[in-house]
Amino acid sequence: MRVDEQGTQLTYCTNIHPAEGLAGVLRSLDEYTVPLKARLSPDAPFGVGLRLSGRESVEVLQGTALADLRTFLDDRGLYVFTMNGFPYGPFHGQAVKAQVHAPDWRHPERVAYTLRLTEILAALLPDGSEGSISTSPLSYAAWVDAADPQVWQELTQNVVEVVAALVRLRQERGIVIHLDMEPEPDGLLQCSADLAAFYTEHLLTHGAEELAARLGTGLDMARAHLRDHFQVCFDVCHVAVMYDEPAAALALYRDAGLRVGKVQISSALRLVLPDDAAGRDALGTALAPFAEGTYLHQVIARTRRGTLLQYPDLPPALADLHNPDVQEWRVHFHVPVFLDRAGVFGSTQDAIPATLDALRSELAAHHLEVETYTWDVLPGELRLPMVESIARELEWVQDVL
Protein backbone atom coordinates (compact mmCIF):
# COMPACT_ATOMS: atom_id res chain seq x y z
CA MET A 1 0.00 0.00 0.00
CA ARG A 2 1.14 3.55 -0.62
CA VAL A 3 2.24 5.24 2.60
CA ASP A 4 3.03 8.74 1.33
CA GLU A 5 2.40 11.12 -1.52
CA GLN A 6 5.80 10.30 -3.06
CA GLY A 7 4.76 6.71 -3.84
CA THR A 8 6.64 4.78 -1.14
CA GLN A 9 5.11 1.32 -0.96
CA LEU A 10 4.78 -0.89 2.12
CA THR A 11 3.73 -4.52 2.14
CA TYR A 12 4.71 -7.95 3.44
CA CYS A 13 6.22 -10.88 1.60
CA THR A 14 3.92 -13.83 0.86
CA ASN A 15 6.82 -16.22 1.46
CA ILE A 16 5.54 -16.34 5.05
CA HIS A 17 2.59 -18.50 3.91
CA PRO A 18 3.12 -22.23 3.37
CA ALA A 19 1.79 -22.82 -0.14
CA GLU A 20 2.53 -25.37 -2.82
CA GLY A 21 1.60 -24.73 -6.45
CA LEU A 22 -0.28 -21.78 -7.92
CA ALA A 23 -3.58 -22.96 -6.42
CA GLY A 24 -1.98 -22.86 -2.97
CA VAL A 25 -0.65 -19.34 -3.59
CA LEU A 26 -4.12 -18.13 -4.59
CA ARG A 27 -5.68 -19.76 -1.50
CA SER A 28 -3.17 -18.02 0.78
CA LEU A 29 -3.91 -14.65 -0.87
CA ASP A 30 -7.63 -15.17 -0.24
CA GLU A 31 -7.09 -16.40 3.32
CA TYR A 32 -4.60 -13.79 4.52
CA THR A 33 -3.99 -10.93 2.07
CA VAL A 34 -7.61 -10.07 1.29
CA PRO A 35 -8.51 -9.68 5.01
CA LEU A 36 -5.36 -7.57 5.46
CA LYS A 37 -6.42 -5.27 2.62
CA ALA A 38 -9.86 -4.91 4.23
CA ARG A 39 -8.23 -3.87 7.50
CA LEU A 40 -5.35 -1.73 6.29
CA SER A 41 -6.39 -0.35 2.90
CA PRO A 42 -10.18 -0.69 2.59
CA ASP A 43 -10.60 2.15 0.08
CA ALA A 44 -7.47 1.76 -2.05
CA PRO A 45 -5.64 -1.07 -3.84
CA PHE A 46 -3.26 -3.08 -1.64
CA GLY A 47 0.23 -3.92 -2.93
CA VAL A 48 1.55 -7.45 -2.56
CA GLY A 49 5.12 -8.71 -2.22
CA LEU A 50 4.66 -11.92 -4.16
CA ARG A 51 6.83 -15.00 -3.83
CA LEU A 52 6.62 -17.74 -6.44
CA SER A 53 8.84 -20.82 -6.36
CA GLY A 54 10.61 -22.09 -9.46
CA ARG A 55 7.80 -24.56 -10.10
CA GLU A 56 5.10 -21.93 -9.60
CA SER A 57 6.84 -19.50 -11.95
CA VAL A 58 6.64 -22.12 -14.71
CA GLU A 59 3.00 -22.82 -13.88
CA VAL A 60 2.03 -19.13 -14.10
CA LEU A 61 3.46 -18.86 -17.61
CA GLN A 62 1.42 -21.72 -19.02
CA GLY A 63 -1.79 -21.14 -20.99
CA THR A 64 -3.92 -18.32 -19.58
CA ALA A 65 -2.62 -18.61 -16.01
CA LEU A 66 -0.82 -15.25 -16.02
CA ALA A 67 -3.87 -13.37 -17.35
CA ASP A 68 -6.04 -15.27 -14.88
CA LEU A 69 -3.71 -14.25 -12.03
CA ARG A 70 -3.97 -10.59 -13.05
CA THR A 71 -7.78 -10.88 -13.08
CA PHE A 72 -7.72 -12.63 -9.67
CA LEU A 73 -5.68 -9.76 -8.21
CA ASP A 74 -7.74 -7.01 -9.87
CA ASP A 75 -11.01 -8.54 -8.61
CA ARG A 76 -9.73 -8.37 -5.03
CA GLY A 77 -8.20 -4.89 -5.19
CA LEU A 78 -4.65 -6.29 -5.04
CA TYR A 79 -1.60 -5.54 -7.18
CA VAL A 80 2.01 -6.72 -7.25
CA PHE A 81 4.95 -4.30 -7.23
CA THR A 82 7.72 -6.51 -5.87
CA MET A 83 8.66 -10.18 -5.97
CA ASN A 84 10.97 -12.27 -3.82
CA GLY A 85 13.20 -14.28 -6.14
CA PHE A 86 15.65 -15.49 -3.46
CA PRO A 87 14.25 -18.89 -2.34
CA TYR A 88 13.67 -21.06 -5.42
CA GLY A 89 12.37 -24.31 -3.96
CA PRO A 90 9.85 -25.24 -1.23
CA PHE A 91 10.15 -22.83 1.71
CA HIS A 92 8.08 -24.42 4.47
CA GLY A 93 7.53 -27.81 6.09
CA GLN A 94 10.94 -29.29 5.23
CA ALA A 95 14.62 -28.52 5.69
CA VAL A 96 15.60 -25.48 3.63
CA LYS A 97 18.89 -24.50 5.34
CA ALA A 98 21.70 -23.69 2.85
CA GLN A 99 19.58 -24.96 -0.04
CA VAL A 100 17.80 -21.59 0.04
CA HIS A 101 20.73 -20.50 -2.17
CA ALA A 102 20.16 -23.24 -4.77
CA PRO A 103 20.38 -23.00 -7.68
CA ASP A 104 22.94 -20.26 -7.25
CA TRP A 105 23.92 -17.63 -9.81
CA ARG A 106 26.42 -20.00 -11.49
CA HIS A 107 23.50 -22.11 -12.68
CA PRO A 108 21.47 -21.34 -15.84
CA GLU A 109 18.25 -22.15 -13.98
CA ARG A 110 18.82 -19.19 -11.60
CA VAL A 111 18.94 -16.95 -14.67
CA ALA A 112 15.90 -18.64 -16.24
CA TYR A 113 13.92 -18.38 -12.97
CA THR A 114 14.70 -14.67 -12.61
CA LEU A 115 13.71 -14.03 -16.23
CA ARG A 116 10.40 -15.83 -15.65
CA LEU A 117 9.75 -13.64 -12.61
CA THR A 118 10.55 -10.60 -14.76
CA GLU A 119 7.96 -11.65 -17.36
CA ILE A 120 5.38 -12.25 -14.64
CA LEU A 121 6.02 -8.98 -12.81
CA ALA A 122 5.91 -7.02 -16.08
CA ALA A 123 2.38 -8.34 -16.63
CA LEU A 124 1.22 -7.63 -13.07
CA LEU A 125 2.71 -4.16 -12.44
CA PRO A 126 0.20 -1.31 -12.51
CA ASP A 127 0.84 1.14 -15.35
CA GLY A 128 3.57 3.62 -14.52
CA SER A 129 4.80 1.72 -11.46
CA GLU A 130 8.35 0.55 -10.90
CA GLY A 131 8.96 -3.10 -10.03
CA SER A 132 11.61 -4.90 -8.00
CA ILE A 133 12.84 -8.49 -7.75
CA SER A 134 15.06 -9.38 -4.80
CA THR A 135 17.55 -12.20 -5.22
CA SER A 136 20.22 -14.28 -3.50
CA PRO A 137 23.75 -12.99 -2.83
CA LEU A 138 25.15 -15.00 -5.77
CA SER A 139 25.76 -18.22 -3.79
CA TYR A 140 26.41 -19.82 -0.43
CA ALA A 141 30.02 -18.96 0.40
CA ALA A 142 30.99 -22.53 1.33
CA TRP A 143 30.00 -23.76 -2.15
CA VAL A 144 32.44 -21.72 -4.22
CA ASP A 145 36.13 -20.89 -4.41
CA ALA A 146 36.06 -17.12 -4.04
CA ALA A 147 39.72 -16.93 -5.11
CA ASP A 148 38.90 -18.35 -8.55
CA PRO A 149 38.50 -15.53 -11.14
CA GLN A 150 36.50 -17.86 -13.39
CA VAL A 151 33.80 -18.10 -10.72
CA TRP A 152 33.38 -14.33 -10.61
CA GLN A 153 33.35 -14.09 -14.39
CA GLU A 154 30.58 -16.69 -14.62
CA LEU A 155 28.54 -15.04 -11.88
CA THR A 156 28.93 -11.61 -13.46
CA GLN A 157 27.93 -12.84 -16.93
CA ASN A 158 24.77 -14.44 -15.58
CA VAL A 159 23.73 -11.32 -13.66
CA VAL A 160 24.43 -9.22 -16.77
CA GLU A 161 22.20 -11.52 -18.86
CA VAL A 162 19.28 -10.59 -16.59
CA VAL A 163 20.16 -6.89 -16.57
CA ALA A 164 20.25 -6.92 -20.38
CA ALA A 165 16.72 -8.37 -20.41
CA LEU A 166 15.55 -5.66 -17.99
CA VAL A 167 17.03 -2.94 -20.23
CA ARG A 168 15.28 -4.37 -23.31
CA LEU A 169 12.01 -4.56 -21.37
CA ARG A 170 12.29 -0.86 -20.59
CA GLN A 171 13.28 0.08 -24.13
CA GLU A 172 10.58 -1.97 -25.83
CA ARG A 173 7.65 -1.67 -23.38
CA GLY A 174 8.51 1.21 -21.04
CA ILE A 175 8.40 -1.07 -17.98
CA VAL A 176 11.05 -0.43 -15.30
CA ILE A 177 12.12 -3.36 -13.11
CA HIS A 178 15.32 -3.63 -11.09
CA LEU A 179 17.11 -6.69 -9.75
CA ASP A 180 17.89 -6.13 -6.05
CA MET A 181 20.66 -8.26 -4.55
CA GLU A 182 20.38 -9.20 -0.88
CA PRO A 183 23.57 -9.84 1.14
CA GLU A 184 23.14 -12.44 3.87
CA PRO A 185 25.51 -13.83 6.52
CA ASP A 186 27.50 -16.74 5.04
CA GLY A 187 26.36 -15.83 1.55
CA LEU A 188 29.08 -15.23 -1.03
CA LEU A 189 28.14 -11.57 -0.51
CA GLN A 190 27.39 -11.34 3.18
CA CYS A 191 27.59 -7.62 3.93
CA SER A 192 27.39 -4.19 2.33
CA ALA A 193 31.15 -4.08 1.69
CA ASP A 194 30.95 -7.38 -0.25
CA LEU A 195 28.10 -6.19 -2.47
CA ALA A 196 29.70 -2.80 -3.10
CA ALA A 197 32.94 -4.57 -4.09
CA PHE A 198 31.10 -6.93 -6.47
CA TYR A 199 29.42 -3.93 -8.07
CA THR A 200 32.53 -1.82 -8.55
CA GLU A 201 35.12 -4.55 -9.20
CA HIS A 202 33.10 -6.90 -11.40
CA LEU A 203 29.83 -5.40 -12.68
CA LEU A 204 31.14 -1.93 -13.55
CA THR A 205 34.28 -3.38 -15.20
CA HIS A 206 34.00 -6.55 -17.27
CA GLY A 207 30.25 -6.70 -16.50
CA ALA A 208 29.76 -3.33 -18.19
CA GLU A 209 31.83 -4.51 -21.17
CA GLU A 210 29.66 -7.62 -21.44
CA LEU A 211 26.46 -5.56 -21.21
CA ALA A 212 27.69 -3.05 -23.79
CA ALA A 213 28.43 -5.89 -26.21
CA ARG A 214 25.01 -7.50 -25.63
CA LEU A 215 23.13 -4.23 -26.18
CA GLY A 216 25.38 -2.71 -28.84
CA THR A 217 25.95 0.41 -26.78
CA GLY A 218 28.84 2.31 -25.25
CA LEU A 219 30.52 1.61 -21.94
CA ASP A 220 29.15 4.70 -20.19
CA MET A 221 25.59 3.84 -21.23
CA ALA A 222 26.08 0.24 -20.07
CA ARG A 223 27.16 1.50 -16.64
CA ALA A 224 24.11 3.78 -16.52
CA HIS A 225 21.90 0.77 -17.27
CA LEU A 226 23.59 -1.20 -14.47
CA ARG A 227 22.92 1.65 -12.06
CA ASP A 228 19.22 1.65 -12.99
CA HIS A 229 18.60 -2.09 -13.09
CA PHE A 230 20.99 -3.60 -10.53
CA GLN A 231 20.24 -2.31 -7.04
CA VAL A 232 20.34 -3.33 -3.39
CA CYS A 233 17.84 -5.29 -1.34
CA PHE A 234 18.67 -3.84 2.09
CA ASP A 235 17.65 -6.54 4.58
CA VAL A 236 17.62 -4.82 7.97
CA CYS A 237 17.91 -8.11 9.88
CA HIS A 238 20.94 -9.27 7.89
CA VAL A 239 22.65 -5.90 8.35
CA ALA A 240 22.08 -6.03 12.11
CA VAL A 241 23.28 -9.64 12.42
CA MET A 242 26.55 -8.57 10.75
CA TYR A 243 26.89 -5.70 13.31
CA ASP A 244 26.81 -3.18 10.43
CA GLU A 245 25.40 0.23 11.29
CA PRO A 246 22.57 0.99 8.84
CA ALA A 247 23.73 4.55 8.14
CA ALA A 248 27.29 3.40 7.47
CA ALA A 249 26.11 0.57 5.20
CA LEU A 250 23.89 2.96 3.23
CA ALA A 251 26.74 5.46 2.92
CA LEU A 252 28.98 2.73 1.56
CA TYR A 253 26.40 1.86 -1.10
CA ARG A 254 25.99 5.53 -1.94
CA ASP A 255 29.75 5.94 -2.37
CA ALA A 256 29.81 2.94 -4.71
CA GLY A 257 27.00 4.43 -6.80
CA LEU A 258 24.56 1.68 -5.81
CA ARG A 259 20.90 2.47 -5.23
CA VAL A 260 18.68 0.79 -2.66
CA GLY A 261 15.68 -0.55 -4.55
CA LYS A 262 14.01 -2.52 -1.79
CA VAL A 263 14.15 -2.63 2.01
CA GLN A 264 13.23 -5.88 3.72
CA ILE A 265 12.17 -5.15 7.28
CA SER A 266 12.73 -7.77 9.95
CA SER A 267 14.44 -8.24 13.31
CA ALA A 268 16.92 -10.80 14.63
CA LEU A 269 17.55 -12.14 18.13
CA ARG A 270 20.15 -10.32 20.23
CA LEU A 271 21.69 -11.95 23.33
CA VAL A 272 24.11 -10.52 25.85
CA LEU A 273 25.92 -13.50 27.35
CA PRO A 274 26.33 -13.45 31.14
CA ASP A 275 29.75 -14.18 32.64
CA ASP A 276 28.66 -17.04 34.89
CA ALA A 277 28.24 -20.61 33.65
CA ALA A 278 24.79 -21.05 35.21
CA GLY A 279 23.51 -17.94 33.44
CA ARG A 280 24.83 -19.19 30.10
CA ASP A 281 23.27 -22.62 30.68
CA ALA A 282 19.89 -20.96 31.31
CA LEU A 283 20.28 -18.93 28.11
CA GLY A 284 21.14 -22.07 26.16
CA THR A 285 18.05 -23.84 27.52
CA ALA A 286 15.85 -20.89 26.52
CA LEU A 287 17.39 -20.86 23.04
CA ALA A 288 16.87 -24.56 22.35
CA PRO A 289 13.35 -24.11 20.84
CA PHE A 290 14.81 -21.70 18.25
CA ALA A 291 17.25 -24.37 16.97
CA GLU A 292 14.69 -25.77 14.55
CA GLY A 293 15.39 -27.76 11.41
CA THR A 294 13.88 -25.67 8.59
CA TYR A 295 15.97 -22.53 8.18
CA LEU A 296 19.59 -21.50 8.65
CA HIS A 297 20.02 -19.47 11.83
CA GLN A 298 23.52 -18.07 11.43
CA VAL A 299 25.03 -16.73 14.66
CA ILE A 300 27.56 -13.90 14.72
CA ALA A 301 29.33 -13.47 18.06
CA ARG A 302 31.17 -10.36 19.24
CA THR A 303 34.17 -10.99 21.44
CA ARG A 304 35.55 -8.90 24.28
CA ARG A 305 38.20 -7.66 21.83
CA GLY A 306 35.52 -6.49 19.40
CA THR A 307 36.22 -9.16 16.79
CA LEU A 308 33.49 -11.31 15.27
CA LEU A 309 33.09 -15.10 15.29
CA GLN A 310 30.70 -16.76 12.84
CA TYR A 311 28.76 -19.97 13.36
CA PRO A 312 26.83 -21.36 10.36
CA ASP A 313 23.79 -22.32 12.48
CA LEU A 314 22.53 -22.36 16.07
CA PRO A 315 23.67 -25.91 17.05
CA PRO A 316 27.42 -25.22 16.55
CA ALA A 317 27.01 -21.89 18.36
CA LEU A 318 25.29 -23.59 21.30
CA ALA A 319 28.20 -26.05 21.43
CA ASP A 320 30.48 -23.04 22.00
CA LEU A 321 28.15 -21.33 24.49
CA HIS A 322 30.78 -21.24 27.25
CA ASN A 323 33.47 -19.57 25.15
CA PRO A 324 34.68 -17.00 27.73
CA ASP A 325 35.86 -14.59 25.03
CA VAL A 326 32.33 -14.04 23.65
CA GLN A 327 30.06 -11.29 25.00
CA GLU A 328 27.15 -11.05 22.54
CA TRP A 329 25.33 -13.13 19.95
CA ARG A 330 23.13 -11.99 17.11
CA VAL A 331 21.05 -14.82 15.66
CA HIS A 332 19.49 -14.83 12.20
CA PHE A 333 16.04 -15.78 13.40
CA HIS A 334 13.32 -13.40 12.22
CA VAL A 335 11.15 -12.30 15.13
CA PRO A 336 8.10 -10.00 14.89
CA VAL A 337 9.17 -6.43 14.19
CA PHE A 338 6.88 -4.97 16.86
CA LEU A 339 8.78 -6.84 19.63
CA ASP A 340 11.82 -5.23 21.21
CA ARG A 341 12.19 -8.41 23.25
CA ALA A 342 11.42 -12.04 22.41
CA GLY A 343 10.95 -13.79 25.73
CA VAL A 344 14.19 -13.49 27.69
CA PHE A 345 16.07 -12.28 24.60
CA GLY A 346 16.47 -8.87 23.05
CA SER A 347 15.98 -8.10 19.37
CA THR A 348 17.69 -5.92 16.79
CA GLN A 349 14.49 -3.88 16.39
CA ASP A 350 16.37 -0.58 16.82
CA ALA A 351 18.03 -1.16 13.43
CA ILE A 352 14.65 -0.63 11.72
CA PRO A 353 14.04 3.02 12.72
CA ALA A 354 17.76 3.64 12.24
CA THR A 355 17.49 2.38 8.64
CA LEU A 356 14.31 4.32 7.88
CA ASP A 357 15.78 7.48 9.43
CA ALA A 358 18.93 7.14 7.32
CA LEU A 359 16.81 6.64 4.19
CA ARG A 360 14.20 9.26 5.01
CA SER A 361 15.50 11.92 2.65
CA GLU A 362 15.43 9.44 -0.23
CA LEU A 363 12.50 7.21 0.74
CA ALA A 364 10.36 8.33 -2.20
CA ALA A 365 9.31 5.40 -4.35
CA HIS A 366 11.14 2.88 -2.19
CA HIS A 367 9.73 -0.60 -1.77
CA LEU A 368 9.38 -1.59 1.90
CA GLU A 369 8.56 -5.20 2.68
CA VAL A 370 8.11 -6.83 6.09
CA GLU A 371 9.52 -10.35 6.00
CA THR A 372 8.96 -12.35 9.18
CA TYR A 373 8.80 -15.75 7.52
CA THR A 374 9.35 -17.80 10.67
CA TRP A 375 5.84 -17.65 12.15
CA ASP A 376 5.28 -21.39 11.81
CA VAL A 377 8.56 -22.28 13.57
CA LEU A 378 8.49 -19.59 16.29
CA PRO A 379 8.22 -20.89 19.84
CA GLY A 380 4.53 -21.09 20.77
CA GLU A 381 4.50 -18.17 23.19
CA LEU A 382 5.53 -15.77 20.38
CA ARG A 383 2.89 -16.87 17.87
CA LEU A 384 -0.28 -14.90 17.16
CA PRO A 385 -3.07 -15.43 14.60
CA MET A 386 -1.50 -14.78 11.19
CA VAL A 387 -3.64 -11.88 9.93
CA GLU A 388 -3.41 -10.13 13.30
CA SER A 389 0.37 -10.65 13.34
CA ILE A 390 0.99 -9.22 9.87
CA ALA A 391 -1.36 -6.29 10.48
CA ARG A 392 0.47 -5.43 13.72
CA GLU A 393 3.81 -5.54 11.90
CA LEU A 394 2.65 -3.26 9.07
CA GLU A 395 0.96 -0.85 11.50
CA TRP A 396 4.13 -0.72 13.61
CA VAL A 397 6.21 0.20 10.54
CA GLN A 398 3.67 2.86 9.54
CA ASP A 399 4.01 4.38 13.01
CA VAL A 400 7.80 4.44 12.65
CA LEU A 401 7.49 6.09 9.24
ABEGO torsion letter per residue (X at the ends): XBABAAGBBBBBBAAABBBBEAAAAAAAAAAAAAAAAAAABAABBBBBBBBBBAAAAAAAABEAAAAAAAAAAAAAGBBBABBBAABABBABGBBAEAAAAOBBAABAAAAAAAAAAAAAAAAABBBGBBBBBBBBBGBBAAABBAABAAAAAAAAAAAAAAAAAAAAAAAAAGBBBBBBBBBBBGBABABAAAAAAAAAAAAABAAAAAAAAAAGBBAAAAAAAAAAABBBBBBAAAAAAAGBBAAAAAAAAAAAGBBBABBBBBBBBBBBBBABAAAAAAAAAAAAAABBAABBBBBBBBBAAGBBBBBABAAAAAAAAABAABABBBBBBBBBAABABBEABBBAAAAAAAAAAAAAAAABGBBBBBBBAAAAABBAAABBBAAAAAAAAAAAAAAAX
